[in-house]
């Protein structure tokens, strides 16, 4: 299981920052931005290898299931 910032959203934010720097903004003048989108992932293969039983309610809340 993993719960953390969305990598896709982080890449978009990073791209926006790079764009602003390339347009002439100073990196020290850019605001600090925290993640706003988070993802909950479960790897079912690992869960099965560890003999973990996951409830259907838990699986319903997952953003992405790795099989």
Helices and strands as residue ranges (DSSP letters): E 2-5, H 7-22, G 27-29, E 38-43, H 44-49, H 56-60, E 64-66
